Amino acid sequence: MASKKKNARTGRIRFAGAMTALVTPFRGGQVDFDCLGGLIAAQAAAGIDAVVPCGTTGEACTLSHAEHKEVVRFTVKAAAGRLKVLAGTGSNSTAEAMDLTRDAAEAGVDGVLLVSPYYNKPTQEGQYQHFKAIGEASGGVPQVLYSIPSRCGVEIAVPTLVRLAELPFVAGLKEAGGNVDRVSSIIAECGDLCVVSGDDSLTVPMMALGAEGVISVISNLIPADVKRMVEAVRDNDWASARALHYRMLPIIRLLFVENNPAGIKTAMRLAGLLSGEMRAPLGPMQSDNVARLEKALADYGVKTRK
């Protein structure tokens, strides 16, 4: 099961291990809940620790508020305690994030993933007040903060994380800045804050520095292998962890050659797991990239359908 153990010193809940940034399957323009239920069941069967619905990979920006809330509620019911649910409820509007977070808390999620406000590019003080206000307005549901400056235009600076880590409802950080030097600073300066990788290609390097897992995209497709890699690091079996890392790397690179989730949805379509449908403005991958991805999947041993 997912790590939701409380730290002995602070009582802070920890979200760690192999967690999946869950895709949202569509069919005919609507959320395909039958498919979503099957994907969640497969994640649980593979031993994944938590699923993360309604994040970037879940195309949250194109879901209506009603759809967003329905996907979260469905995920909690489908998970049925077999794995944890860390629901994406972030927004560049503090009021909107409050609403989504309150609803997720009422649905029974284990925690929420809150991305740094995008587009507005708030100051560090603005970001601090944003996360603090959401926590206070939602009954203190555990928060995993999400720093991804390539999408948001701003990062959550290390001194701001130090302040945020003192709030009782801040449980962790999904770090996707692509900078392992920054990871070292965060882990060194933020006490017992649980840090996880937001980049599949950096899971093993970040865990070597003290990160405690990953919120993964590729685990939508090969969840058991991502779980094995994370467990290998935990067991100090670095040879196995490195072998799995390098085996996955060609696919990981192709998943992000255009945009996310176009890559993972294309891979899952090729594997017969979903329709591959996305919502505008995202569109199909270019045919040459699809061909490269199909070859990488075949080399890995993933069976594909024409």
Buried (B, 14 or more C-beta within 10 A) or exposed (E): EBBBEEBEEEEBBBBBBBBBBBBBBBEEEEBBBEBBBBBBBBBBEBBBBBBBBBBBBBBBBBBEEEBBBBBBBBBBEBBEEBBBBBBBBBBBBBEBBBBBBBBBBBBBBBBBBBBBBBEBEBEBEBBBEBBBBBBEBBEEBBBBBBBBBEBBBBBBBBEBBBBBBEBEBBBBBBBBBBBBEBBEBBBEEBBEBBBBBBBBBBBBBBBBBEBBBBBBBBBBBBBBBBBBBBBBBBEEBBEBBBEBBEBBBBBBBBBBBBBBBBBBBBBBBBBEBBBBBBEEEBEBBEEEBBEBBBEBBEEBEBEBEE
